[in-house]
Amino acid sequence: MNFMLLTSEIVDNLNNVESGLESLSDSFNHIWEIFIALAGIIGIGVSGITAVTGFIIAIVTSIVSFLIVFFTWLLPAIALFRMGRKAGYKHCWLAFIPFAQTYFEFVLPRRKFNVGFIKTYKRDVMAFIFLGLTFFGTTIVGLLNAAVGFGQILDLLFFVFMQILTWRKMYDVIRSVNDKELALIVSIISLFVPIVYPIALLFNMNRAPEYGVGNYYNVPMKNEEGELLV
């Protein structure tokens, strides 16, 4: 009798243990399901945050790109077009065409292009040389380095030479509507802070050129002292 009671108690205890294990298993399953659900929610949240971050980055990049285009092309184009009209230049529309704008900057001033060993009245030729070096200069320097092996010295010399030509281009444009001292200061600063140049053009675009309004084709070029050259 006692044996039967003991056996019955053991069976009951085993059943209770089994029921407890099943409950624990169910609890773990529920916890796992909750974890999966939370992971899904977090995943959606991360994806959403990533999408929003990407959208913000795209907007900021677009704004920065627009500002770069505005200050390096559109703003100078507007100012140069106005300056060309005041000077009487026939092809002011060149100011709005990339690279042609650079040509326009070279030919607009009516003064000798004078920098170092380069002294010429052929400003249009200098414009084409400058553009050619802009497009192919790095390739030419690379070929020379491969053939002769000057290394970084030739790269540095080419960079300095292009900076000098760029300085003279900006100086002559500003000098055509302003005094020598201011043109020198603005053009030098513009080499290190490029935004200064288009702003200077904007402030000077309504000023009469040194040879008078509308007289581009009726005046000879001058030297730095204002003496007639041709």
C-alpha positions as CSV (number, residue, x, y, z in Angstrom):
1,M,0.0,0.0,0.0
2,N,2.7,2.4,1.0
3,F,4.6,1.3,-2.1
4,M,1.7,2.2,-4.3
5,L,1.3,5.6,-2.6
6,L,5.0,6.3,-3.1
7,T,4.9,5.3,-6.8
8,S,1.8,7.5,-7.3
9,E,3.6,10.5,-5.7
10,I,6.7,10.0,-7.9
11,V,4.5,9.9,-11.0
12,D,2.7,13.0,-9.9
13,N,6.0,14.8,-9.2
14,L,7.3,13.7,-12.6
15,N,4.2,15.0,-14.3
16,N,4.6,18.3,-12.4
17,V,8.2,18.5,-13.6
18,E,7.2,17.7,-17.2
19,S,4.5,20.4,-17.0
20,G,7.0,22.9,-15.6
21,L,9.4,22.1,-18.4
22,E,6.7,22.5,-21.0
23,S,5.7,25.9,-19.4
24,L,9.4,26.9,-19.4
25,S,9.7,25.9,-23.0
26,D,6.6,27.8,-23.9
27,S,8.0,30.8,-22.1
28,F,11.3,30.6,-24.0
29,N,9.4,30.3,-27.2
30,H,7.3,33.4,-26.4
31,I,10.5,35.3,-25.4
32,W,12.1,34.3,-28.7
33,E,9.1,35.4,-30.7
34,I,9.2,38.8,-28.8
35,F,12.9,39.1,-29.6
36,I,12.4,38.4,-33.3
37,A,9.6,40.9,-33.4
38,L,11.8,43.6,-31.6
39,A,14.6,42.7,-34.0
40,G,12.3,43.3,-36.9
41,I,11.1,46.6,-35.5
42,I,14.7,47.7,-34.8
43,G,15.7,46.6,-38.3
44,I,12.9,48.7,-39.8
45,G,14.0,51.6,-37.6
46,V,17.6,51.3,-38.7
47,S,16.6,51.0,-42.4
48,G,14.4,54.1,-41.9
49,I,17.1,56.0,-40.2
50,T,19.6,55.0,-43.0
51,A,17.1,56.1,-45.7
52,V,16.5,59.4,-44.0
53,T,20.3,59.9,-43.5
54,G,20.9,59.1,-47.1
55,F,18.2,61.5,-48.2
56,I,19.7,64.3,-46.0
57,I,23.2,63.6,-47.4
58,A,21.8,63.7,-51.0
59,I,20.2,67.1,-50.3
60,V,23.3,68.5,-48.7
61,T,25.4,67.3,-51.6
62,S,23.1,68.8,-54.1
63,I,23.1,72.2,-52.2
64,V,26.9,72.2,-52.0
65,S,27.2,71.2,-55.7
66,F,24.8,74.1,-56.6
67,L,26.8,76.6,-54.6
68,I,30.1,75.4,-56.2
69,V,28.5,75.8,-59.7
70,F,27.0,79.1,-58.7
71,F,30.2,80.7,-57.4
72,T,32.6,79.2,-59.9
73,W,30.5,79.6,-63.1
74,L,27.1,81.3,-62.9
75,L,28.0,84.3,-60.7
76,P,31.2,85.1,-62.7
77,A,29.2,84.6,-65.9
78,I,26.6,87.2,-64.9
79,A,29.3,89.7,-63.8
80,L,31.5,89.1,-66.9
81,F,28.6,89.4,-69.2
82,R,27.7,92.7,-67.7
83,M,31.3,93.9,-67.9
84,G,31.5,92.8,-71.5
85,R,28.4,94.8,-72.3
86,K,29.8,97.9,-70.6
87,A,33.1,97.5,-72.6
88,G,31.4,97.0,-75.9
89,Y,32.5,93.5,-76.6
90,K,30.3,91.8,-79.2
91,H,30.3,88.2,-77.9
92,C,29.4,88.6,-74.3
93,W,27.4,85.4,-74.4
94,L,30.7,83.5,-74.2
95,A,30.7,84.3,-70.5
96,F,27.9,81.7,-70.0
97,I,29.7,78.8,-71.8
98,P,32.1,76.7,-69.7
99,F,35.7,77.1,-70.8
100,A,34.6,79.8,-73.3
101,Q,34.2,81.9,-70.1
102,T,37.9,81.5,-69.5
103,Y,38.7,82.7,-73.1
104,F,36.4,85.7,-72.5
105,E,38.4,86.6,-69.3
106,F,41.6,86.6,-71.3
107,V,40.4,88.7,-74.2
108,L,38.2,91.2,-72.4
109,P,41.1,93.4,-70.9
110,R,42.7,95.8,-73.4
111,R,46.2,95.5,-72.1
112,K,49.3,93.6,-72.8
113,F,49.5,90.1,-71.2
114,N,52.7,90.5,-69.2
115,V,54.0,87.9,-66.8
116,G,57.6,87.0,-66.5
117,F,59.0,86.0,-69.9
118,I,55.6,86.1,-71.5
119,K,54.8,89.5,-73.0
120,T,52.3,89.5,-75.8
121,Y,49.4,91.4,-77.2
122,K,47.9,88.1,-78.5
123,R,45.6,87.6,-75.5
124,D,43.4,85.2,-77.5
125,V,46.5,83.0,-78.1
126,M,47.2,83.0,-74.4
127,A,43.7,81.9,-73.8
128,F,44.0,78.9,-76.0
129,I,47.4,78.0,-74.5
130,F,45.9,78.2,-71.0
131,L,43.0,76.0,-71.9
132,G,45.2,73.6,-73.7
133,L,47.4,73.3,-70.5
134,T,44.3,72.9,-68.4
135,F,43.1,69.9,-70.4
136,F,46.4,68.3,-71.4
137,G,49.1,69.8,-69.1
138,T,48.9,67.0,-66.5
139,T,49.2,64.3,-69.2
140,I,52.2,66.1,-70.8
141,V,53.9,66.4,-67.4
142,G,53.2,62.8,-66.7
143,L,54.8,61.7,-70.0
144,L,57.8,63.9,-69.3
145,N,58.2,62.4,-65.9
146,A,58.0,58.9,-67.3
147,A,60.6,59.8,-70.0
148,V,63.0,61.9,-68.0
149,G,62.2,61.2,-64.4
150,F,62.0,64.7,-62.9
151,G,59.6,63.5,-60.3
152,Q,57.5,65.9,-58.3
153,I,59.7,68.9,-59.2
154,L,58.1,69.1,-62.7
155,D,54.6,68.7,-61.2
156,L,55.3,71.6,-58.8
157,L,56.7,73.8,-61.5
158,F,53.6,73.2,-63.7
159,F,51.3,74.0,-60.8
160,V,53.1,77.2,-60.1
161,F,53.1,78.2,-63.7
162,M,49.4,77.7,-64.1
163,Q,48.8,79.6,-60.9
164,I,50.8,82.5,-62.3
165,L,48.8,82.5,-65.5
166,T,45.5,82.3,-63.5
167,W,46.6,85.3,-61.3
168,R,47.4,87.4,-64.3
169,K,44.1,86.6,-65.9
170,M,42.2,87.7,-62.8
171,Y,44.4,90.7,-62.3
172,D,43.9,92.0,-65.8
173,V,40.1,91.6,-65.6
174,I,39.8,93.5,-62.3
175,R,42.4,96.0,-63.3
176,S,40.4,97.0,-66.4
177,V,37.7,98.4,-64.1
178,N,39.6,99.2,-60.9
179,D,42.9,100.7,-59.7
180,K,46.2,98.7,-59.8
181,E,46.6,98.3,-56.0
182,L,43.1,96.9,-55.4
183,A,43.4,94.6,-58.5
184,L,46.7,93.2,-57.2
185,I,45.4,92.6,-53.7
186,V,42.1,90.9,-54.9
187,S,43.8,88.7,-57.5
188,I,46.4,87.4,-55.0
189,I,43.8,86.7,-52.4
190,S,41.7,85.0,-55.0
191,L,44.4,82.4,-55.6
192,F,44.0,81.1,-52.1
193,V,40.3,82.0,-51.5
194,P,38.7,81.5,-55.0
195,I,35.3,82.9,-53.9
196,V,36.8,86.4,-53.6
197,Y,37.2,86.7,-57.4
198,P,33.6,86.2,-58.4
199,I,32.4,88.5,-55.6
200,A,34.9,91.2,-56.8
201,L,33.5,90.8,-60.3
202,L,30.0,91.2,-59.0
203,F,30.8,94.4,-57.2
204,N,32.7,95.8,-60.2
205,M,30.4,94.7,-63.1
206,N,28.7,98.1,-63.4
207,R,31.9,100.1,-63.4
208,A,33.1,101.7,-66.7
209,P,36.2,100.1,-68.1
210,E,39.4,102.1,-68.1
211,Y,39.1,102.9,-71.8
212,G,35.5,104.1,-71.5
213,V,32.0,102.6,-72.0
214,G,31.6,100.8,-75.3
215,N,35.1,101.4,-76.6
216,Y,36.5,97.9,-76.7
217,Y,37.2,97.9,-80.5
218,N,38.3,101.5,-80.6
219,V,41.2,101.6,-78.2
220,P,44.7,100.2,-78.4
221,M,46.2,98.1,-75.6
222,K,48.2,99.7,-72.8
223,N,51.0,98.8,-70.5
224,E,50.9,98.9,-66.7
225,E,51.6,102.7,-66.7
226,G,48.7,103.4,-69.1
227,E,50.9,104.2,-72.0
228,L,49.6,103.2,-75.5
229,L,51.3,100.2,-77.0
230,V,49.7,99.6,-80.4
